[in-house]
Amino acid sequence: MLSNKFSLTSTPFISFSKSIIVAALLFSFFFTSVAFAKPYRTPVNNKAMLHFSENYKEANKVIWKTTSQFTKASFIMDGYKMDVFYSNIDGGLIATSKSIQLSELPENIVSSLKKQYSGDKFTFTECYEYINSDEEVNYYVVVNNQQHKKIVEINDKGEMSVFKVLQ
């Protein structure tokens, strides 16, 4: 009869080898799961995705961003930089915004801007058209001179107010 005093499975060498194999397997599992894992992304509401795909079929370079308050799709369409904002609660449309040229502003808006900022060598550097879910249109124009830089909000009637002082 053979003695059980010497067994291949109970030698320190085999025990050490098993530990190395287990460690190697765990390392390789961890490495591959980290290296090939997709970055975590907050899911976009299905209603928002459906609205976007139906209304912005020609959109290019779409980037989705979700905050605690809304989900935003930023993209380029027909040469315009645009953003569409959706509710995180129900996926409903909140608003759209589009970067436009000063020459694309309605005449009454341009007239109001020129009347309000005729002196002090003001320049108008950026313009955005903002349309909310009720189809109300506001324009935002960055107005600057040597001392001031601010964003002016103008409704479609030409009424304006300072939205934000930047400098």
C-alpha positions as CSV (number, residue, x, y, z in Angstrom):
1,M,0.0,0.0,0.0
2,L,1.2,3.5,-0.8
3,S,1.5,6.0,1.9
4,N,-0.6,9.2,1.7
5,K,2.3,11.2,3.1
6,F,3.3,12.4,-0.3
7,S,0.6,13.7,-2.7
8,L,1.0,15.9,-5.7
9,T,-2.0,18.0,-4.7
10,S,-0.7,18.8,-1.3
11,T,2.8,19.9,-2.1
12,P,3.8,23.5,-1.6
13,F,4.8,23.8,-5.3
14,I,1.3,22.8,-6.5
15,S,-0.4,25.1,-4.0
16,F,1.8,28.0,-5.1
17,S,1.1,27.2,-8.8
18,K,-2.7,27.2,-8.1
19,S,-2.4,30.6,-6.5
20,I,-0.5,32.0,-9.4
21,I,-3.0,30.6,-11.9
22,V,-5.9,32.1,-10.0
23,A,-4.2,35.5,-9.7
24,A,-3.4,35.4,-13.4
25,L,-7.0,34.6,-14.3
26,L,-8.3,37.4,-12.0
27,F,-5.8,39.9,-13.4
28,S,-6.7,39.0,-17.0
29,F,-10.4,39.2,-16.3
30,F,-10.0,42.6,-14.6
31,F,-7.7,43.9,-17.4
32,T,-10.0,42.8,-20.2
33,S,-13.1,44.0,-18.5
34,V,-11.5,47.5,-18.0
35,A,-9.7,47.7,-21.3
36,F,-12.7,46.7,-23.4
37,A,-15.6,48.0,-21.4
38,K,-17.7,50.7,-23.0
39,P,-17.8,54.0,-21.1
40,Y,-20.9,54.4,-18.9
41,R,-23.4,56.6,-20.6
42,T,-26.7,57.8,-19.2
43,P,-29.5,56.5,-21.3
44,V,-31.5,59.0,-23.4
45,N,-35.2,59.0,-23.0
46,N,-36.9,57.0,-25.8
47,K,-39.4,59.8,-26.5
48,A,-36.5,62.3,-26.9
49,M,-34.7,59.9,-29.2
50,L,-37.8,59.4,-31.3
51,H,-38.4,63.2,-31.6
52,F,-34.8,63.8,-32.5
53,S,-34.6,61.1,-35.1
54,E,-37.9,62.3,-36.8
55,N,-37.1,66.0,-36.7
56,Y,-33.4,66.2,-37.3
57,K,-32.7,63.5,-39.9
58,E,-29.9,65.5,-41.5
59,A,-28.0,66.1,-38.2
60,N,-24.3,65.4,-38.2
61,K,-21.8,65.1,-35.3
62,V,-24.5,64.5,-32.7
63,I,-23.3,64.5,-29.1
64,W,-25.7,63.7,-26.3
65,K,-25.3,65.1,-22.8
66,T,-27.5,64.4,-19.8
67,T,-27.5,66.6,-16.8
68,S,-29.7,66.5,-13.7
69,Q,-32.1,68.9,-15.3
70,F,-32.2,68.0,-19.0
71,T,-30.8,66.1,-21.9
72,K,-29.1,68.0,-24.7
73,A,-28.3,66.9,-28.2
74,S,-25.7,69.1,-29.8
75,F,-25.1,68.8,-33.5
76,I,-24.5,70.4,-36.9
77,M,-27.3,70.6,-39.5
78,D,-27.4,72.7,-42.7
79,G,-24.2,74.4,-41.6
80,Y,-25.7,75.6,-38.3
81,K,-24.5,74.6,-34.8
82,M,-27.6,73.6,-32.9
83,D,-28.8,72.2,-29.6
84,V,-32.0,70.5,-28.7
85,F,-33.1,70.3,-25.0
86,Y,-35.4,67.5,-23.7
87,S,-36.9,66.9,-20.3
88,N,-35.3,64.2,-18.2
89,I,-38.7,63.4,-16.7
90,D,-40.8,62.7,-19.8
91,G,-38.5,63.2,-22.8
92,G,-40.6,66.2,-23.9
93,L,-39.1,69.0,-26.0
94,I,-38.0,72.0,-23.9
95,A,-36.3,74.2,-26.5
96,T,-34.0,74.4,-29.5
97,S,-31.2,76.8,-30.1
98,K,-29.2,77.7,-33.2
99,S,-26.1,79.8,-33.7
100,I,-26.9,82.4,-36.4
101,Q,-25.3,85.3,-38.1
102,L,-26.1,88.9,-37.2
103,S,-27.5,89.3,-40.7
104,E,-30.0,86.5,-40.1
105,L,-31.7,88.4,-37.2
106,P,-35.1,89.9,-38.0
107,E,-35.0,93.6,-38.9
108,N,-36.8,94.7,-35.8
109,I,-34.3,93.0,-33.6
110,V,-31.3,94.5,-35.5
111,S,-33.0,97.9,-35.2
112,S,-33.6,97.5,-31.4
113,L,-29.9,96.5,-30.9
114,K,-28.6,99.4,-32.9
115,K,-30.8,101.9,-31.1
116,Q,-29.9,100.6,-27.7
117,Y,-26.1,100.2,-28.4
118,S,-25.5,102.9,-31.0
119,G,-22.7,104.6,-29.1
120,D,-19.6,103.4,-27.2
121,K,-18.4,101.4,-30.2
122,F,-20.3,98.2,-29.3
123,T,-19.9,95.1,-31.5
124,F,-22.1,92.1,-31.8
125,T,-20.1,88.9,-31.8
126,E,-22.4,86.0,-31.4
127,C,-26.1,85.4,-32.1
128,Y,-28.4,82.6,-31.1
129,E,-32.0,81.9,-31.9
130,Y,-33.8,80.1,-29.1
131,I,-37.3,78.6,-29.6
132,N,-39.1,77.1,-26.6
133,S,-41.7,74.3,-26.7
134,D,-44.5,76.9,-27.0
135,E,-42.8,78.2,-30.2
136,E,-41.9,81.5,-28.5
137,V,-38.7,82.9,-30.1
138,N,-36.0,84.8,-28.3
139,Y,-32.6,85.9,-29.5
140,Y,-29.4,86.1,-27.5
141,V,-26.7,88.4,-28.7
142,V,-23.2,88.9,-27.2
143,V,-22.6,92.6,-27.1
144,N,-19.1,94.0,-26.3
145,N,-17.1,97.2,-26.1
146,Q,-13.8,97.9,-24.4
147,Q,-15.3,98.0,-20.9
148,H,-18.3,95.6,-21.1
149,K,-19.2,92.2,-22.5
150,K,-22.8,90.9,-21.9
151,I,-25.4,88.7,-23.3
152,V,-28.6,90.5,-24.3
153,E,-31.9,88.7,-24.6
154,I,-34.4,90.0,-27.2
155,N,-37.9,88.7,-27.7
156,D,-39.6,88.6,-31.1
157,K,-41.1,92.1,-30.5
158,G,-37.7,93.6,-30.1
159,E,-38.0,94.1,-26.3
160,M,-34.6,93.5,-24.7
161,S,-32.9,92.9,-21.3
162,V,-29.5,92.0,-20.1
163,F,-29.5,88.2,-19.7
164,K,-26.0,87.9,-18.3
165,V,-23.0,90.2,-17.7
166,L,-19.8,88.4,-18.8
167,Q,-17.2,91.2,-18.1
